[in-house]
Amino acid sequence: MSDQPTAESTVARLERKLESLQKDALLPSVREELAQTDSRIAELPGALAQLRSRGYQFHSYLEARAEALAERWPDRQRQAQHDLRRAEADLRGDVAAVAQAVGNLARVRSRPLSSAKAILDRVDKDLDAAERQVRSRTDAVKTGYRAAKDEARALEKEVQACTQLLDLADGASFAWLAEEAPIAQVEATWLEDGEKRGPEGRLYVTDCRVLFERHEEVATKKVLFVTTRRETVRELLWDVPVTAIAAADTVKVRRGLAMRRDVLELTFEPPATLRQVTLRLKDDAAKWDALIGRARTGEVDSERVAPPEGQAEGAATRPLAATYLVPAKCPHCGGSMDAAGLIRGVAAMPCDYCGVTVILEKAT
């Protein structure tokens, strides 16, 4: 009896390959993406309504983008389904032909592998060609609706980010100003003294301030150098009025083989007690530089949603943060006020000399 291996295992592998091909030829990933996109688009209006009901004021473009997408989607969906059916029909013949070739391998299953190699290799190449055809047709169908799919996913992510912001704001370790409206937050590490590490937490940007809240797990108990108990620490480490931001800049830093612009440097002026902070963000720092710039200039006000028709201003949203005038001299002691000028959202501040709280007048 010969010890030479037979074609049995190779035929079994090609049969499994055919089975996978037959499933892929039904374009299941296309069907799944179409269903997910349809669901995302249908759920966007409700998610946005919930977001606004909780008081989120910004990104007024979200509703317009969601509405435009909902109007375009039915046509894109019908075309995609038509392309799907056509691709499936075209692929059916190719798959049937290679399936017959795989079926014919039953007659060589028990033959020595060496004598069956030529026919096995030919069928394997036919399967590879059919797989390439399936991938090509799948990609072609996906191209027709990719823009709508990407837009739906992007809108969903923006709404989720805003919802997460409100959840974090509700559980913040600090108090929000009466007229303050949060705009966005990002995970960040405060690189104290320019070091590589520092407190981890979240950078908040509002229409009045930028704030850094420490938000990290710390070891509270160790046994033989092994942590046995941990707890989450949340505490406000610093906050600065947006009007006290003198400059913002991004820094390009090497991360592995790539250069990433994820470090943000903020320079402050009075009444801020900090001179400068360096933050490593879990995002593109340029985006946050731009956002902080819009908050500094008040341009973010143009991104607010209007109150629902028939609803009083501020009923579902916080009122716009007012701008106040910091006098050049303290009205109590006559000392110079370092923060003299305009400041947003801060109605009172202590004098740098006598410490008396100065009530500020609203700027006209």
C-alpha contacts under 8 A as a table, 3 or more apart, distances in Angstrom:
res1	aa1	res2	aa2	distance
4	Q	112	P	6.38
4	Q	113	L	7.62
5	P	112	P	5.91
5	P	113	L	5.89
6	T	9	S	7.48
6	T	109	R	6.97
6	T	110	S	5.62
6	T	111	R	5.41
6	T	112	P	4.18
6	T	113	L	4.60
7	A	10	T	5.38
7	A	11	V	6.08
7	A	108	V	6.79
7	A	109	R	5.07
7	A	110	S	6.09
7	A	111	R	5.98
7	A	112	P	5.95
7	A	113	L	4.42
7	A	116	A	6.68
7	A	117	K	7.93
8	E	11	V	5.33
8	E	12	A	6.26
8	E	109	R	4.78
8	E	110	S	6.08
9	S	12	A	5.05
9	S	13	R	6.24
10	T	13	R	5.03
10	T	14	L	6.27
10	T	120	L	7.62
11	V	14	L	5.10
11	V	15	E	6.17
11	V	102	V	7.85
11	V	105	L	6.69
11	V	106	A	7.78
11	V	109	R	6.37
11	V	120	L	7.50
12	A	15	E	5.05
12	A	16	R	6.34
13	R	16	R	5.17
13	R	17	K	6.21
14	L	17	K	4.84
14	L	18	L	6.14
14	L	102	V	7.04
14	L	124	D	6.78
15	E	18	L	5.04
15	E	19	E	6.25
15	E	102	V	6.60
16	R	19	E	5.00
16	R	20	S	6.33
17	K	20	S	5.22
17	K	21	L	6.20
17	K	127	L	7.54
18	L	21	L	4.91
18	L	22	Q	6.12
18	L	98	V	7.95
18	L	99	A	6.69
18	L	102	V	7.58
18	L	127	L	7.03
19	E	22	Q	5.21
19	E	23	K	6.50
20	S	23	K	5.25
20	S	24	D	6.25
21	L	24	D	5.06
21	L	25	A	6.03
21	L	95	V	7.60
21	L	127	L	7.89
21	L	130	A	7.75
21	L	131	E	6.33
21	L	134	V	8.00
22	Q	25	A	5.15
22	Q	26	L	6.95
22	Q	95	V	6.73
23	K	26	L	5.60
23	K	27	L	7.48
23	K	28	P	7.48
24	D	27	L	5.29
24	D	28	P	6.43
24	D	134	V	7.02
25	A	28	P	7.95
25	A	88	E	6.44
25	A	91	L	6.43
25	A	92	R	7.38
25	A	95	V	7.63
25	A	134	V	5.85
26	L	88	E	5.97
27	L	30	V	5.44
27	L	31	R	6.62
27	L	84	L	7.49
27	L	88	E	7.22
27	L	138	T	6.39
28	P	31	R	5.07
28	P	32	E	6.12
29	S	32	E	5.04
29	S	33	E	6.10
30	V	33	E	5.19
30	V	34	L	6.11
30	V	84	L	7.67
30	V	138	T	7.07
30	V	141	V	7.59
30	V	142	K	6.64
31	R	34	L	5.24
31	R	35	A	6.24
32	E	35	A	5.22
32	E	36	Q	6.16
33	E	36	Q	5.05
33	E	37	T	5.97
33	E	149	K	7.65
34	L	37	T	5.19
34	L	38	D	6.07
34	L	77	Q	7.31
34	L	149	K	7.91
35	A	38	D	5.16
35	A	39	S	6.18
36	Q	39	S	5.11
36	Q	40	R	6.11
37	T	40	R	5.07
37	T	41	I	6.17
37	T	148	A	7.82
37	T	149	K	5.57
37	T	152	A	6.44
37	T	153	R	7.62
38	D	41	I	5.35
38	D	42	A	6.19
39	S	42	A	5.15
39	S	43	E	6.15
40	R	43	E	5.22
40	R	44	L	6.19
40	R	152	A	6.24
40	R	153	R	7.32
40	R	156	E	7.01
41	I	44	L	5.38
41	I	45	P	7.94
41	I	66	A	7.30
41	I	69	L	7.45
41	I	70	A	6.28
41	I	152	A	6.06
42	A	45	P	7.03
42	A	70	A	7.69
43	E	46	G	5.64
43	E	47	A	6.27
44	L	47	A	5.09
44	L	48	L	6.05
44	L	66	A	6.72
44	L	155	L	7.87
44	L	156	E	6.97
45	P	48	L	5.17
45	P	49	A	6.11
45	P	63	E	7.50
45	P	66	A	7.25
46	G	49	A	5.05
46	G	50	Q	6.18
47	A	50	Q	5.13
47	A	51	L	6.18
47	A	159	V	7.21
48	L	51	L	4.92
48	L	52	R	6.20
48	L	62	L	7.91
48	L	63	E	7.25
48	L	159	V	6.90
49	A	52	R	5.20
49	A	53	S	6.09
50	Q	53	S	5.06
50	Q	54	R	6.42
51	L	54	R	5.36
51	L	55	G	6.87
51	L	56	Y	5.99
51	L	159	V	7.55
51	L	162	C	7.52
51	L	163	T	6.44
52	R	55	G	5.12
52	R	56	Y	5.13
52	R	57	Q	6.77
52	R	316	A	7.49
52	R	317	T	7.87
53	S	56	Y	7.47
53	S	316	A	6.27
54	R	166	L	7.78
54	R	316	A	7.50
55	G	316	A	5.69
55	G	317	T	4.65
55	G	318	R	6.89
56	Y	162	C	7.55
56	Y	166	L	7.56
56	Y	181	A	7.66
56	Y	182	P	7.68
56	Y	183	I	7.91
56	Y	317	T	6.87
57	Q	60	S	7.42
57	Q	181	A	7.38
57	Q	183	I	7.86
57	Q	303	E	7.99
57	Q	304	R	5.10
57	Q	305	V	5.53
57	Q	317	T	6.35
57	Q	318	R	7.84
58	F	183	I	6.46
58	F	300	V	7.67
58	F	303	E	5.34
58	F	304	R	4.41
58	F	305	V	6.16
59	H	62	L	5.85
59	H	303	E	5.45
59	H	304	R	6.47
59	H	305	V	7.42
60	S	63	E	6.60
60	S	64	A	7.79
60	S	303	E	5.32
60	S	304	R	5.47
60	S	305	V	4.84
61	Y	64	A	5.33
61	Y	65	R	6.19
61	Y	303	E	7.48
62	L	65	R	5.23
62	L	66	A	6.07
62	L	155	L	7.19
63	E	66	A	5.11
63	E	67	E	6.04
64	A	67	E	5.14
64	A	68	A	6.12
65	R	68	A	5.16
65	R	69	L	6.09
66	A	69	L	5.13
66	A	70	A	6.14
66	A	152	A	7.84
66	A	155	L	7.35
67	E	70	A	5.10
67	E	71	E	6.32
68	A	71	E	5.16
68	A	72	R	6.37
69	L	72	R	5.18
69	L	73	W	5.93
69	L	148	A	7.01
69	L	151	E	7.72
69	L	152	A	7.57
70	A	73	W	5.29
70	A	74	P	7.45
71	E	74	P	6.89
72	R	75	D	6.05
72	R	76	R	6.55
73	W	76	R	4.99
73	W	77	Q	5.80
73	W	148	A	6.98
74	P	77	Q	5.03
74	P	78	R	6.13
75	D	78	R	5.21
75	D	79	Q	6.19
76	R	79	Q	5.21
76	R	80	A	6.04
76	R	144	G	7.34
76	R	145	Y	6.04
76	R	148	A	7.81
77	Q	80	A	5.04
77	Q	81	Q	6.16
77	Q	145	Y	7.31
78	R	81	Q	5.18
78	R	82	H	6.19
79	Q	82	H	5.02
79	Q	83	D	6.12
79	Q	144	G	7.79
80	A	83	D	5.02
80	A	84	L	5.98
80	A	141	V	6.42
80	A	142	K	7.68
80	A	144	G	6.46
80	A	145	Y	6.55
81	Q	84	L	4.88
81	Q	85	R	6.24
82	H	85	R	5.30
82	H	86	R	6.28
83	D	86	R	5.14
83	D	87	A	6.01
83	D	141	V	5.91
84	L	87	A	5.21
84	L	88	E	6.08
84	L	141	V	6.36
85	R	88	E	5.14
85	R	89	A	6.19
86	R	89	A	5.14
86	R	90	D	6.17
87	A	90	D	5.10
87	A	91	L	6.08
87	A	137	R	6.23
87	A	138	T	7.81
87	A	141	V	7.81
88	E	91	L	5.21
88	E	92	R	6.14
89	A	92	R	5.20
89	A	93	G	7.47
90	D	93	G	6.30
90	D	94	D	7.45
91	L	94	D	5.24
91	L	95	V	6.15
91	L	133	Q	7.81
91	L	134	V	6.95
92	R	95	V	5.28
92	R	96	A	6.04
93	G	96	A	5.05
93	G	97	A	6.22
94	D	97	A	5.30
94	D	98	V	6.51
94	D	130	A	6.61
95	V	98	V	5.30
95	V	99	A	5.92
95	V	130	A	6.77
96	A	99	A	4.95
96	A	100	Q	6.25
97	A	100	Q	5.29
97	A	101	A	6.54
98	V	101	A	4.93
98	V	102	V	6.24
98	V	123	V	7.40
98	V	126	D	6.51
98	V	127	L	6.48
98	V	130	A	7.69
99	A	102	V	5.09
99	A	103	G	6.11
100	Q	103	G	4.93
100	Q	104	N	6.24
101	A	104	N	5.19
101	A	105	L	6.83
101	A	123	V	6.54
102	V	105	L	5.32
102	V	106	A	7.85
102	V	123	V	6.74
103	G	106	A	6.09
104	N	107	R	6.33
105	L	108	V	5.39
105	L	109	R	6.31
105	L	120	L	7.79
106	A	109	R	5.20
107	R	110	S	7.51
108	V	111	R	5.15
108	V	116	A	6.45
111	R	115	S	6.96
111	R	116	A	6.62
112	P	115	S	5.56
112	P	116	A	6.52
113	L	116	A	5.20
113	L	117	K	5.82
114	S	117	K	5.26
115	S	118	A	7.43
116	A	119	I	5.75
116	A	120	L	6.16
117	K	120	L	5.05
117	K	121	D	5.97
118	A	121	D	5.27
118	A	122	R	6.30
119	I	122	R	5.09
119	I	123	V	6.27
120	L	123	V	5.27
120	L	124	D	6.10
121	D	124	D	4.98
121	D	125	K	6.19
122	R	125	K	5.18
122	R	126	D	6.29
123	V	126	D	4.94
123	V	127	L	6.23
124	D	127	L	5.11
124	D	128	D	6.28
125	K	128	D	4.95
125	K	129	A	6.18
126	D	129	A	5.09
126	D	130	A	6.21
127	L	130	A	5.04
127	L	131	E	6.11
128	D	131	E	5.05
128	D	132	R	6.27
129	A	132	R	5.15
129	A	133	Q	6.29
130	A	133	Q	4.99
130	A	134	V	6.23
131	E	134	V	5.06
131	E	135	R	6.24
132	R	135	R	5.10
132	R	136	S	6.05
133	Q	136	S	5.04
133	Q	137	R	6.18
134	V	137	R	5.27
134	V	138	T	6.02
135	R	138	T	5.02
135	R	139	D	6.08
136	S	139	D	5.23
136	S	140	A	6.19
137	R	140	A	4.98
137	R	141	V	6.26
138	T	141	V	5.31
138	T	142	K	6.24
139	D	142	K	5.06
139	D	143	T	6.12
140	A	143	T	5.25
140	A	144	G	7.04
141	V	144	G	5.65
141	V	145	Y	7.53
142	K	145	Y	5.64
142	K	146	R	5.67
143	T	146	R	5.12
143	T	147	A	7.82
144	G	147	A	7.74
145	Y	148	A	5.47
145	Y	149	K	6.22
146	R	149	K	5.00
146	R	150	D	6.02
147	A	150	D	5.19
147	A	151	E	6.09
148	A	151	E	5.09
148	A	152	A	6.10
149	K	152	A	5.24
149	K	153	R	6.25
150	D	153	R	5.14
150	D	154	A	6.04
151	E	154	A	5.03
151	E	155	L	6.13
152	A	155	L	5.24
152	A	156	E	6.14
153	R	156	E	5.06
153	R	157	K	6.18
154	A	157	K	5.14
154	A	158	E	6.28
155	L	158	E	5.10
155	L	159	V	6.25
156	E	159	V	5.24
156	E	160	Q	6.12
157	K	160	Q	4.99
157	K	161	A	6.07
158	E	161	A	5.06
158	E	162	C	6.28
159	V	162	C	5.14
159	V	163	T	6.14
160	Q	163	T	5.02
160	Q	164	Q	6.09
161	A	164	Q	5.09
161	A	165	L	6.21
161	A	184	A	7.99
162	C	165	L	4.97
162	C	166	L	6.46
162	C	184	A	6.93
163	T	166	L	5.22
163	T	167	D	6.27
164	Q	167	D	5.00
164	Q	168	L	6.13
165	L	168	L	5.19
165	L	169	A	6.02
165	L	182	P	7.80
165	L	184	A	6.33
165	L	185	Q	6.18
166	L	169	A	4.87
166	L	170	D	6.07
166	L	182	P	7.98
167	D	170	D	5.24
167	D	171	G	6.62
168	L	171	G	5.23
168	L	172	A	5.94
169	A	172	A	5.00
169	A	182	P	7.86
172	A	175	A	7.43
172	A	234	R	7.61
173	S	213	E	7.79
173	S	234	R	5.93
173	S	235	E	5.50
173	S	236	L	6.56
174	F	235	E	7.28
174	F	236	L	6.29
176	W	180	E	6.40
177	L	180	E	5.02
177	L	345	G	7.34
177	L	346	V	8.00
179	E	318	R	6.19
179	E	319	P	5.89
179	E	320	L	6.44
179	E	321	A	4.94
179	E	322	A	7.48
179	E	345	G	6.42
180	E	206	T	6.70
180	E	207	D	6.31
180	E	208	C	5.96
180	E	318	R	7.17
180	E	320	L	7.65
180	E	321	A	5.96
180	E	345	G	6.66
181	A	206	T	5.57
181	A	207	D	5.84
181	A	208	C	7.56
181	A	318	R	6.49
181	A	320	L	7.95
181	A	321	A	7.80
182	P	204	Y	7.25
182	P	205	V	6.23
182	P	206	T	4.15
182	P	207	D	6.64
183	I	204	Y	7.67
183	I	205	V	5.68
183	I	206	T	4.90
183	I	207	D	6.86
184	A	204	Y	6.00
184	A	205	V	5.49
184	A	206	T	7.01
185	Q	202	R	6.39
185	Q	203	L	5.46
185	Q	204	Y	4.42
185	Q	205	V	6.23
186	V	202	R	5.46
186	V	203	L	5.41
186	V	204	Y	6.82
186	V	281	L	6.89
186	V	282	K	6.83
186	V	283	D	7.39
187	E	200	E	7.72
187	E	201	G	5.88
187	E	202	R	4.48
187	E	203	L	6.42
187	E	281	L	6.06
187	E	282	K	5.62
188	A	200	E	6.01
188	A	201	G	5.51
188	A	202	R	5.22
188	A	203	L	6.15
188	A	279	L	6.25
188	A	280	R	5.48
188	A	281	L	4.39
188	A	282	K	6.08
189	T	197	R	7.14
189	T	198	G	6.05
189	T	199	P	5.73
189	T	200	E	4.37
189	T	201	G	6.14
189	T	202	R	7.68
189	T	279	L	5.54
189	T	280	R	5.15
189	T	281	L	6.58
190	W	197	R	7.43
190	W	198	G	5.32
190	W	199	P	5.49
190	W	200	E	6.40
190	W	201	G	7.82
190	W	277	V	7.27
190	W	278	T	6.12
190	W	279	L	4.68
190	W	280	R	6.63
191	L	194	G	5.33
191	L	195	E	5.34
191	L	196	K	6.02
191	L	197	R	5.53
191	L	198	G	4.96
191	L	199	P	7.41
191	L	277	V	7.43
191	L	278	T	5.41
191	L	279	L	5.62
191	L	280	R	7.01
192	E	195	E	5.80
192	E	197	R	7.44
192	E	198	G	5.81
192	E	277	V	7.23
192	E	278	T	7.03
194	G	278	T	6.71
195	E	198	G	7.17
199	P	214	R	6.24
199	P	216	E	7.87
200	E	214	R	5.75
200	E	215	H	6.12
200	E	216	E	5.94
201	G	212	F	6.91
201	G	213	E	5.51
201	G	214	R	4.15
201	G	215	H	4.15
201	G	216	E	6.21
202	R	212	F	5.73
202	R	213	E	5.44
202	R	214	R	6.56
202	R	215	H	6.69
203	L	210	V	7.07
203	L	211	L	5.73
203	L	212	F	4.65
203	L	213	E	6.64
204	Y	210	V	5.60
204	Y	211	L	5.09
204	Y	212	F	6.32
204	Y	213	E	7.87
205	V	208	C	7.99
205	V	209	R	6.19
205	V	210	V	4.66
205	V	211	L	6.66
205	V	292	I	6.93
205	V	295	A	7.90
206	T	209	R	5.28
206	T	210	V	6.26
206	T	295	A	7.23
207	D	242	V	7.43
207	D	295	A	5.51
207	D	296	R	7.97
207	D	298	G	7.38
207	D	300	V	7.21
207	D	321	A	6.96
207	D	345	G	7.96
208	C	241	P	5.74
208	C	242	V	5.60
208	C	243	T	7.85
208	C	295	A	7.52
208	C	321	A	6.86
208	C	344	R	5.57
208	C	345	G	5.23
208	C	346	V	7.81
209	R	239	D	6.57
209	R	240	V	5.42
209	R	241	P	4.22
209	R	242	V	4.75
210	V	239	D	5.71
210	V	240	V	5.48
210	V	241	P	6.46
210	V	242	V	6.23
211	L	236	L	7.45
211	L	237	L	7.88
211	L	238	W	5.84
211	L	239	D	4.16
211	L	240	V	6.45
212	F	236	L	6.13
212	F	237	L	5.87
212	F	238	W	5.58
212	F	239	D	6.39
213	E	234	R	6.53
213	E	235	E	5.47
213	E	236	L	4.27
213	E	237	L	5.72
213	E	238	W	7.33
214	R	233	V	6.94
214	R	234	R	5.20
214	R	235	E	5.20
214	R	236	L	6.12
214	R	237	L	6.46
215	H	232	T	6.84
215	H	233	V	5.60
215	H	234	R	4.59
215	H	235	E	7.01
216	E	232	T	5.46
216	E	233	V	5.54
216	E	234	R	6.95
217	E	230	R	6.30
217	E	231	E	5.37
217	E	232	T	4.24
217	E	233	V	6.08
218	V	230	R	5.48
218	V	231	E	5.66
218	V	232	T	6.34
218	V	233	V	6.96
219	A	222	K	7.22
219	A	227	T	6.10
219	A	228	T	7.71
219	A	229	R	5.98
219	A	230	R	4.44
219	A	231	E	6.67
220	T	227	T	7.74
220	T	228	T	7.94
220	T	229	R	5.53
220	T	230	R	5.29
220	T	231	E	6.73
221	K	227	T	5.94
221	K	228	T	5.64
221	K	229	R	5.01
221	K	230	R	7.04
222	K	225	F	5.56
222	K	226	V	5.15
222	K	227	T	4.30
222	K	228	T	5.36
222	K	229	R	7.01
223	V	226	V	5.19
223	V	227	T	6.49
223	V	228	T	6.64
227	T	230	R	7.33
236	L	239	D	7.57
240	V	244	A	6.58
240	V	245	I	7.60
240	V	268	F	7.93
240	V	272	A	5.64
241	P	244	A	5.30
241	P	245	I	7.21
241	P	272	A	7.37
241	P	343	I	7.29
241	P	344	R	6.98
241	P	345	G	7.93
241	P	346	V	7.87
242	V	245	I	5.51
242	V	292	I	7.62
242	V	295	A	6.60
242	V	296	R	5.14
242	V	344	R	7.26
243	T	246	A	7.86
243	T	296	R	5.64
243	T	342	L	7.41
243	T	343	I	5.55
243	T	344	R	6.45
244	A	268	F	5.57
244	A	269	E	5.17
244	A	270	P	6.12
244	A	271	P	6.63
244	A	272	A	6.34
244	A	343	I	7.75
245	I	248	A	7.45
245	I	266	L	6.97
245	I	267	T	6.02
245	I	268	F	4.56
245	I	269	E	6.30
245	I	296	R	7.33
246	A	266	L	7.72
246	A	267	T	5.46
246	A	268	F	5.03
246	A	269	E	5.87
247	A	266	L	5.92
247	A	267	T	5.06
247	A	268	F	6.98
248	A	264	L	7.18
248	A	265	E	5.70
248	A	266	L	4.58
248	A	267	T	6.26
248	A	289	D	6.24
248	A	293	G	7.92
249	D	264	L	5.88
249	D	265	E	5.22
249	D	266	L	6.62
249	D	289	D	6.68
250	T	261	R	6.48
250	T	262	D	7.22
250	T	263	V	5.66
250	T	264	L	4.61
250	T	265	E	6.10
250	T	285	A	5.99
250	T	286	A	6.20
250	T	289	D	7.17
251	V	261	R	5.63
251	V	262	D	6.89
251	V	263	V	5.10
251	V	264	L	6.28
251	V	265	E	7.48
252	K	259	M	6.30
252	K	260	R	5.48
252	K	261	R	4.22
252	K	262	D	6.85
252	K	263	V	6.90
253	V	259	M	5.52
253	V	260	R	5.37
253	V	261	R	6.09
253	V	262	D	7.26
253	V	263	V	7.34
254	R	257	L	6.96
254	R	258	A	5.75
254	R	259	M	4.24
254	R	260	R	5.97
255	R	258	A	5.43
255	R	259	M	5.84
255	R	260	R	6.31
256	G	259	M	7.87
260	R	284	D	7.93
261	R	284	D	6.07
261	R	285	A	5.91
261	R	286	A	7.15
262	D	280	R	5.76
262	D	281	L	5.34
262	D	282	K	6.86
262	D	283	D	6.09
262	D	284	D	5.16
262	D	285	A	4.65
262	D	286	A	7.74
263	V	278	T	6.97
263	V	279	L	5.58
263	V	280	R	4.41
263	V	281	L	6.06
263	V	285	A	5.88
264	L	278	T	5.81
264	L	279	L	5.17
264	L	280	R	6.35
264	L	281	L	7.27
264	L	285	A	5.64
264	L	286	A	7.93
264	L	289	D	7.28
265	E	276	Q	7.17
265	E	277	V	5.84
265	E	278	T	4.53
265	E	279	L	6.37
266	L	276	Q	5.58
266	L	277	V	5.41
266	L	278	T	6.53
267	T	275	R	5.96
267	T	276	Q	4.38
267	T	277	V	6.72
268	F	272	A	6.19
268	F	274	L	6.56
268	F	275	R	5.18
268	F	276	Q	5.85
269	E	272	A	5.73
269	E	274	L	7.94
269	E	275	R	6.67
269	E	339	A	7.89
270	P	273	T	6.85
270	P	338	D	5.72
270	P	339	A	4.95
271	P	338	D	6.51
271	P	339	A	5.01
272	A	275	R	7.32
274	L	277	V	7.50
281	L	284	D	7.16
281	L	285	A	6.47
284	D	287	K	5.71
284	D	288	W	7.15
285	A	288	W	5.19
285	A	289	D	6.09
286	A	289	D	4.92
286	A	290	A	6.24
287	K	290	A	5.24
287	K	291	L	6.32
288	W	291	L	4.91
288	W	292	I	6.04
289	D	292	I	5.30
289	D	293	G	6.19
290	A	293	G	5.00
290	A	294	R	6.37
291	L	294	R	5.15
291	L	295	A	6.29
292	I	295	A	4.96
292	I	296	R	6.10
293	G	296	R	5.07
293	G	297	T	6.39
294	R	297	T	5.30
294	R	298	G	5.91
294	R	299	E	4.80
294	R	300	V	5.43
295	A	298	G	5.07
295	A	299	E	6.24
295	A	300	V	5.54
296	R	299	E	7.73
297	T	300	V	7.87
298	G	301	D	5.83
299	E	302	S	5.81
299	E	303	E	7.61
300	V	303	E	5.20
300	V	304	R	7.05
301	D	304	R	5.48
301	D	320	L	7.79
307	P	311	Q	6.27
307	P	312	A	7.20
307	P	313	E	6.09
307	P	314	G	7.31
307	P	315	A	7.80
307	P	316	A	7.08
307	P	317	T	7.43
308	P	311	Q	5.48
311	Q	315	A	6.63
312	A	315	A	5.51
313	E	316	A	7.78
313	E	317	T	7.64
313	E	319	P	7.27
314	G	317	T	4.68
314	G	318	R	5.17
314	G	319	P	5.07
315	A	318	R	7.59
321	A	344	R	6.57
321	A	345	G	5.04
322	A	344	R	5.93
322	A	345	G	5.38
322	A	362	K	6.96
322	A	363	A	7.99
323	T	342	L	6.50
323	T	343	I	5.62
323	T	344	R	4.30
323	T	345	G	6.03
323	T	346	V	7.66
323	T	362	K	5.96
323	T	363	A	5.69
324	Y	342	L	5.65
324	Y	343	I	5.30
324	Y	344	R	6.05
324	Y	345	G	7.25
324	Y	346	V	6.85
324	Y	347	A	6.42
324	Y	360	L	6.01
324	Y	361	E	5.57
324	Y	362	K	4.23
324	Y	363	A	4.92
325	L	340	A	7.49
325	L	341	G	5.66
325	L	342	L	4.78
325	L	343	I	6.42
325	L	360	L	6.02
325	L	361	E	5.62
325	L	362	K	6.00
325	L	363	A	5.41
326	V	337	M	7.52
326	V	339	A	6.53
326	V	340	A	4.71
326	V	341	G	5.07
326	V	342	L	6.05
326	V	343	I	7.01
326	V	360	L	6.12
326	V	361	E	7.64
327	P	330	C	6.75
327	P	337	M	6.73
327	P	340	A	5.33
327	P	341	G	6.73
327	P	360	L	7.87
328	A	336	S	5.83
328	A	337	M	5.30
328	A	338	D	7.65
328	A	339	A	7.94
328	A	340	A	4.88
328	A	341	G	7.41
329	K	334	G	5.19
329	K	335	G	5.29
329	K	336	S	4.44
329	K	337	M	5.30
329	K	340	A	7.88
330	C	333	C	5.66
330	C	334	G	4.70
330	C	335	G	5.26
330	C	336	S	6.30
330	C	337	M	6.28
330	C	351	C	6.30
330	C	358	V	7.25
331	P	334	G	5.74
331	P	358	V	7.60
332	H	354	C	7.98
332	H	356	V	7.45
333	C	353	Y	7.75
333	C	354	C	6.59
335	G	351	C	7.73
335	G	352	D	7.66
335	G	353	Y	6.15
335	G	354	C	7.90
336	S	352	D	7.74
336	S	353	Y	7.95
337	M	340	A	5.43
337	M	351	C	6.62
337	M	352	D	6.50
338	D	352	D	7.48
342	L	363	A	7.49
343	I	346	V	6.46
346	V	349	M	7.36
347	A	359	I	6.30
347	A	360	L	5.33
347	A	361	E	7.43
347	A	362	K	7.85
348	A	357	T	6.41
348	A	358	V	5.46
348	A	359	I	4.50
348	A	360	L	5.28
349	M	357	T	5.35
349	M	358	V	5.42
349	M	359	I	6.90
349	M	360	L	7.68
350	P	355	G	5.10
350	P	356	V	5.33
350	P	357	T	4.12
350	P	358	V	5.77
351	C	354	C	5.69
351	C	355	G	4.66
351	C	356	V	5.52
351	C	357	T	6.23
351	C	358	V	6.56
352	D	355	G	5.95
